[in-house]
Amino acid sequence: MRMYDIIEKKRDGYELSFEEIKYFIDGYCSGTIPDYQASALLMAIFIKGLDKRETADLTNIMADSGDKVDLSSIPGVKVDKHSTGGVGDKTTLVVAPIVAACGAPVAKMSGKGLGHTGGTIDKLESIPGFNTSLGMEEFLTNVREIGLSIASQTGNLAPADKKLYALRDVTATVNNISLIASSIMSKKLASGADCIVLDVKTGSGAFMKTFEESSALASTMIEIGESLGRRTSALITDMDLPLGYAVGNSLEVIEAIETLKGRGPQDLRKLSLELAARMLEGAGKGSYEKCLEMAEKSIIDGSALKKFAELIKKQKGNTEVIDDYSLFGSSKYVYEYKAPCDGYIKSIKTDSLGVASMILGAGRENKDSIIDYKAGIELKRKTCDKVSKGDLIAKLYTDNNESIDKAVGILNDAVNISYEKSETRPLILAYIDSSGIRKFHR
C-alpha cells in the first residue's frame, strides 16, 4: 500500500477502505508519512468529502490511536455531553451535578479553552484548590463514590486527532463536517460513555454560523455514535447571544452556582435542564417529560447544588466558594461600559464579546497563554433591552489596565444600538436523534 495511491484515489472522488484510512492514520502518527502527504490527503478529503462509512471508520481509528477509558467498573449507563463551544457556555457546571444527583453517573473528561471559547477545566480551576489532573483510578473511584467526576483529558486520548487537527489548522482544512465530526466523536468514544448528548451551537458566537451547517454536523455525529454502539442525540442551540450574563472563568462558575441555587439566568437554566433531561432519558431514567421533572426537582430541593459541593470536595477544592464568592478574588480594575445613546440593543456580536474577554485575560491567544481566572465581562443588558444614554451595559474585569482600551474598542464595534426593537430567535432550535430532526419555535 502506498500513500501516493491513497491520495490519488480520494482526489478522484473514490471511497477509501478501512485499511487505507488506518494505513494513513497509523503512518502519520508514527512519522512514516510526512506532513506534505498528509496535507494532500486532507485537502482531497476537504474537497471530495467522506461518506458515512468512511467518516465512522476515521472516527473509530482515531479513537483507537491511544488510551481508551474503561468505565465498566462504574454501574449503570454512563452519560456524557459535549458542546461545540460558545461564549458564556458553562452548562457542564450545571448539567453534570443535576444528572449525577438524579442517579446517572457522569464521568467527564474535558479540555482547556483556546481562543474566545472558555474550557470547562479552566472554569473549574478558578475554584481555589480544585484539582483536575486526576489519575485514572482516582477518576473512576470518584464516579463510583459520588456519581460524578470532571477531569482534564489525558494527553494520550485520541492522539491521532490532536496531531491531525494541528495540521488541519495550518492547511485550511478545518471546516469540513466529516473532519469536524470525527475529531469530536473520536474523543467522546475514547472517553468511554454509553450515551452522548451533543449541544451544537449556531450563530455569531459559534463555529457553525447557520442552522443548516449546525444540523448537518449534528446529524453526522449522531450517525457516527449510533453506528459505533453509542446512543447519541443533539440539541441545536442559539449562540447569537452569550449564554447567561457572565463571560470569564470565575464569573461563570459563580453564575453556574447561582443557577444551581435556583437564582441563575433563565436561558442558562432552561438549556441546562433540557440537556440534563436528554441525558437522563438516554440513561434510561424514564420518559423525557419525567426526566425533565426530575432535573427541575434537583434544583428545587438542593440536591444538584449538594452534588456540586461533593465534586469540589472530592477534587480538593474549597467548598466555601459556594457561599462566599469573595474567595475567587477580585480584579484590580473594573471598567463600566455604558450606552453611547438611547435606543434598543439590536445585536451584540457574540464572538467579539468572547475576543474582548480573552484580551482582558480570560482566554488564551495561544496554548502557552496564562489565564487570569478573575478576568472577564459581566453583561448588564442583552439584545432587545431598552437603554438610555449612560446606562450600564457591561462591567469589564481585568488585572491588566492596558487591555481595557482594546477591549472597549472591540465592544464599540460589537454592540449595535437601534431605535427599533429587534426579535430574538428561540434558544433551543431543534432536537435531533436517530429518528430525525424536530424543530422548535419557542
C-alpha positions in Angstrom: 0.0 0.0 0.0 1.3 3.5 -0.9 0.3 6.9 0.4 0.5 8.2 -3.2 -2.2 5.8 -4.3 -4.5 6.7 -1.4 -4.2 10.5 -2.2 -4.8 9.9 -5.9 -7.9 7.7 -5.1 -9.5 10.3 -2.9 -8.5 13.1 -5.2 -10.5 11.4 -8.0 -13.6 11.0 -5.7 -13.4 7.3 -4.8 -14.2 5.8 -1.4 -11.2 4.9 0.8 -11.3 1.5 2.5 -11.0 0.9 6.3 -7.5 -0.4 5.6 -6.4 2.6 3.6 -7.7 5.1 6.3 -5.9 3.0 9.0 -2.7 3.0 7.0 -2.8 6.8 6.8 -3.6 7.4 10.5 -1.1 4.8 11.7 1.6 6.1 9.3 1.1 9.7 10.2 1.1 9.1 13.9 4.3 7.0 13.7 6.1 9.6 11.5 6.5 7.4 8.4 4.0 9.5 6.4 5.3 13.1 6.1 3.2 16.3 6.6 3.1 17.1 2.9 1.4 13.8 2.0 -1.0 14.0 5.0 -1.8 17.6 3.9 -2.5 16.5 0.4 -4.9 13.8 1.6 -6.7 16.2 3.9 -7.2 18.7 1.1 -8.6 15.9 -1.1 -11.0 14.9 1.7 -11.9 18.5 2.2 -12.8 18.9 -1.5 -14.3 15.4 -2.2 -15.7 14.6 1.2 -16.1 11.3 3.1 -19.3 9.2 3.1 -20.9 7.9 6.3 -18.9 4.7 6.4 -15.6 6.5 5.8 -16.4 9.1 8.5 -17.2 6.3 11.0 -14.1 4.4 10.1 -11.9 7.5 10.5 -13.5 8.3 13.9 -13.1 4.7 15.2 -9.4 4.5 14.1 -8.6 7.8 15.7 -10.4 6.8 18.9 -8.2 3.6 18.9 -5.0 5.5 18.4 -4.3 6.0 22.1 -5.7 5.3 25.5 -9.3 4.5 25.9 -11.2 5.0 29.2 -12.8 1.8 30.6 -15.9 2.7 32.6 -17.1 -0.8 33.0 -16.3 -0.7 36.8 -19.0 2.0 37.2 -22.5 0.6 37.5 -25.3 2.0 35.3 -25.5 3.7 32.0 -22.6 6.3 31.8 -23.7 9.6 30.2 -21.7 12.4 28.7 -22.3 15.7 27.0 -20.3 17.8 24.5 -20.7 21.4 23.5 -19.2 22.6 20.2 -18.3 25.7 22.2 -19.7 29.1 22.7 -19.4 32.4 24.6 -20.5 32.1 28.2 -21.3 28.4 27.9 -20.9 27.0 31.4 -23.7 24.3 31.1 -21.4 21.4 32.2 -21.1 23.0 35.6 -24.9 22.9 36.0 -25.8 19.9 34.0 -23.3 17.3 35.4 -24.4 17.8 39.0 -28.1 17.7 38.1 -27.6 14.4 36.2 -25.5 12.9 38.9 -28.0 14.0 41.6 -30.7 12.2 39.6 -28.8 8.9 39.6 -27.0 8.7 36.3 -23.2 8.6 36.6 -21.2 11.3 34.8 -17.5 10.5 34.1 -16.4 13.5 32.1 -13.1 14.4 30.6 -12.9 18.0 29.4 -10.4 20.3 27.8 -9.0 23.7 28.3 -10.1 26.6 26.2 -8.2 28.2 23.3 -9.3 31.4 21.8 -12.6 33.1 22.8 -14.4 29.9 23.9 -13.6 29.1 27.5 -12.9 25.5 28.6 -14.7 23.7 31.4 -11.3 22.8 33.0 -10.3 26.5 33.1 -13.6 27.3 34.9 -13.1 24.6 37.5 -9.5 25.5 38.1 -10.7 29.0 39.1 -12.0 27.4 42.2 -9.2 27.6 44.8 -7.5 24.2 45.2 -9.6 22.4 42.6 -7.6 19.5 41.1 -8.5 18.5 37.5 -5.3 16.4 37.0 -6.6 13.0 38.3 -5.1 9.6 37.8 -7.4 7.2 36.1 -8.1 5.1 39.2 -8.9 8.2 41.3 -11.2 9.5 38.4 -13.1 6.2 38.4 -13.3 5.9 42.2 -14.8 9.4 42.4 -17.5 8.4 39.9 -18.3 5.2 41.8 -18.5 7.0 45.1 -20.4 10.3 44.3 -21.6 9.6 40.7 -19.5 12.4 39.2 -16.0 13.5 38.2 -14.7 16.0 35.8 -11.0 15.8 34.9 -8.5 17.0 32.3 -8.2 14.9 29.2 -5.3 12.6 29.2 -2.5 13.5 26.8 -2.9 10.2 25.1 -6.6 10.3 24.5 -7.1 10.1 20.7 -3.6 11.4 19.9 -4.2 11.0 16.2 -6.9 13.6 16.3 -4.6 16.0 18.2 -1.9 15.6 15.6 -4.3 15.7 12.6 -6.0 18.8 13.9 -2.8 20.7 14.3 -2.1 20.0 10.6 -5.7 20.9 9.5 -5.3 24.2 11.4 -2.4 25.4 9.2 -3.6 23.9 5.9 -7.1 25.5 5.7 -8.8 22.1 6.1 -10.6 22.6 9.4 -14.1 23.5 8.2 -15.2 20.1 6.8 -18.2 18.4 8.5 -16.8 14.9 8.3 -13.4 16.0 9.7 -15.0 18.1 12.5 -17.4 15.3 13.4 -14.7 12.6 13.5 -12.5 14.9 15.6 -15.2 15.5 18.3 -16.6 12.0 18.3 -13.2 10.2 18.4 -12.5 11.8 21.8 -16.0 11.1 23.0 -15.7 7.4 22.1 -12.3 7.2 23.7 -13.8 8.7 26.9 -16.0 5.6 27.3 -19.6 6.9 27.8 -22.5 4.8 26.8 -24.8 7.7 25.9 -23.7 11.1 24.4 -25.8 14.3 24.2 -24.4 17.0 21.9 -25.0 20.7 22.2 -24.3 22.0 18.8 -24.2 25.8 18.7 -25.2 28.0 15.8 -24.9 31.8 15.3 -22.4 34.6 15.5 -20.6 33.2 18.6 -20.4 29.6 17.2 -18.1 27.8 14.9 -21.1 26.9 12.7 -22.8 30.1 11.8 -26.0 28.7 10.2 -28.7 26.3 11.3 -28.2 24.2 8.2 -24.4 23.8 9.0 -25.1 23.0 12.6 -27.8 20.5 11.9 -25.7 18.7 9.3 -22.8 18.5 11.8 -25.1 17.2 14.5 -26.6 14.6 12.2 -23.2 13.4 11.1 -22.0 13.0 14.7 -25.2 11.1 15.6 -24.7 8.7 12.7 -21.1 8.1 13.9 -22.2 7.5 17.5 -25.1 5.2 16.7 -23.0 3.2 14.2 -20.4 2.5 16.9 -23.0 1.5 19.5 -23.4 4.7 21.5 -26.8 6.2 22.0 -26.4 9.8 20.6 -28.6 12.8 20.3 -28.2 16.5 19.8 -29.7 19.9 20.5 -29.2 22.8 18.1 -28.9 25.9 20.3 -28.6 29.6 19.6 -25.3 31.4 20.0 -26.2 34.7 18.6 -26.4 35.7 22.2 -23.9 34.7 25.0 -25.4 32.1 27.4 -26.2 33.9 30.6 -24.6 37.2 31.6 -21.1 36.1 32.6 -18.1 35.6 30.3 -14.9 34.6 32.1 -13.9 31.7 34.3 -14.7 32.5 38.0 -17.6 34.8 36.8 -19.1 31.8 35.0 -18.6 29.5 38.0 -20.5 32.0 40.2 -23.3 32.1 37.6 -23.5 28.3 37.5 -23.7 28.2 41.3 -26.4 30.8 41.3 -28.3 28.6 38.7 -27.9 25.5 40.9 -29.4 27.7 43.7 -32.4 28.5 41.6 -31.4 32.1 41.0 -29.5 32.0 37.7 -30.3 33.4 34.3 -33.4 31.9 32.6 -31.6 31.0 29.4 -28.8 29.1 31.3 -31.4 27.3 33.5 -33.5 26.3 30.5 -30.7 24.9 28.4 -29.2 23.1 31.4 -32.4 21.4 32.3 -33.0 20.4 28.6 -29.6 18.9 28.3 -29.9 17.1 31.6 -33.3 15.7 30.7 -32.0 14.3 27.4 -29.0 12.8 29.3 -31.3 11.2 31.9 -33.6 9.9 29.1 -30.6 8.3 27.4 -29.6 6.7 30.7 -32.9 5.0 30.9 -34.4 7.1 33.7 -37.8 7.4 32.1 -39.6 9.5 29.5 -38.3 12.9 28.5 -41.1 14.5 30.5 -40.3 12.5 33.6 -36.6 13.3 33.3 -37.2 17.0 32.9 -39.3 16.9 36.0 -36.5 15.1 37.9 -33.9 17.6 36.7 -36.1 20.6 37.8 -36.7 18.9 41.2 -32.9 18.5 41.8 -32.5 22.3 41.7 -35.6 23.0 43.8 -34.7 20.5 46.6 -31.0 21.5 46.5 -29.6 18.0 45.6 -27.9 19.3 42.5 -26.1 22.0 44.4 -25.1 19.5 47.1 -23.7 17.2 44.3 -21.6 20.1 43.0 -20.2 20.7 46.5 -19.4 17.0 46.7 -17.5 17.3 43.4 -15.5 20.3 44.7 -14.6 18.5 47.9 -13.6 15.2 46.1 -11.3 17.1 43.9 -9.6 19.1 46.7 -11.4 22.4 46.0 -12.6 24.9 48.6 -16.3 24.2 49.1 -16.7 27.6 50.9 -16.8 29.3 47.5 -20.4 28.1 47.1 -21.5 30.7 49.8 -18.6 33.1 49.7 -17.8 34.3 46.2 -15.1 36.7 47.5 -12.8 33.6 47.7 -12.5 33.7 44.0 -10.6 37.0 44.4 -11.2 40.4 42.7 -9.7 42.2 39.7 -7.6 45.2 40.2 -9.5 47.2 37.5 -13.3 47.3 36.9 -14.4 49.3 33.9 -18.1 50.3 33.3 -19.1 50.1 29.7 -22.1 52.4 29.1 -24.6 53.0 26.3 -23.5 55.8 24.0 -27.1 56.7 23.0 -30.8 56.0 23.6 -32.4 53.0 21.9 -32.6 49.2 21.9 -29.7 46.9 21.8 -30.3 45.4 18.4 -27.4 42.9 18.5 -24.2 42.0 20.3 -21.6 40.2 18.2 -21.1 37.3 20.5 -17.7 36.2 19.1 -16.4 39.8 19.5 -17.6 39.7 23.1 -15.5 36.5 23.6 -12.5 38.1 22.0 -12.8 41.1 24.3 -13.0 38.8 27.3 -9.9 37.0 26.1 -8.0 40.3 25.7 -8.9 41.1 29.3 -7.1 37.9 30.3 -9.9 35.3 30.5 -8.9 33.3 27.5 -5.8 32.1 25.6 -4.5 33.6 22.4 -2.2 30.6 22.1 -1.7 27.4 24.1 1.0 29.0 26.3 -1.0 32.0 27.4 -1.6 32.4 31.1 -5.2 32.7 32.2 -6.4 35.3 34.7 -9.3 33.4 36.3 -10.9 36.6 37.6 -11.0 38.4 34.3 -14.0 38.7 32.0 -17.1 40.6 31.2 -20.4 40.8 33.2 -23.3 41.9 31.0 -26.0 44.0 32.5 -28.0 44.3 29.3 -28.6 42.0 26.3 -30.2 42.1 22.9 -33.7 43.7 22.8 -33.2 45.5 26.1 -34.0 49.2 26.1 -31.2 51.6 27.1 -30.8 55.3 27.7 -27.5 57.1 27.1 -25.2 56.4 30.0 -26.9 53.2 31.1 -24.6 50.4 32.2 -24.3 47.7 29.5 -21.4 45.7 30.9 -18.6 45.6 33.5 -15.1 44.6 32.4 -12.8 42.9 34.9 -9.0 42.7 34.5 -5.7 42.9 36.3 -4.1 44.5 33.1 -5.2 48.1 32.8 -3.6 48.4 29.3 -6.1 45.7 28.0 -9.2 47.8 28.7 -8.9 50.3 25.8 -8.5 47.5 23.3 -11.5 45.5 24.8 -13.6 48.6 24.8 -12.8 49.2 21.1 -14.0 45.7 20.3 -17.2 46.3 22.3 -17.9 49.5 20.4 -18.0 47.6 17.2 -19.8 44.6 18.7 -22.7 46.4 20.4 -25.3 47.7 17.9 -28.0 50.1 19.3 -31.0 50.9 17.2 -34.3 52.9 17.6 -36.2 49.7 16.7 -36.5 46.7 18.9 -35.3 43.5 17.2 -36.6 40.0 17.7 -34.5 37.1 19.1 -34.9 33.5 17.9 -35.5 30.7 20.2 -32.7 29.4 22.5 -33.3 25.8 21.5 -33.8 25.5 17.8 -34.1 21.7 17.3 -33.6 18.3 18.8 -32.1 15.5 16.6 -31.7 11.8 17.2 -31.5 8.7 15.1 -35.2 9.1 14.2 -34.7 12.5 12.7 -35.0 16.2 13.4 -37.6 18.1 15.3 -37.6 21.9 15.1 -38.8 24.2 17.9 -40.4 27.5 17.6 -40.2 28.6 21.3 
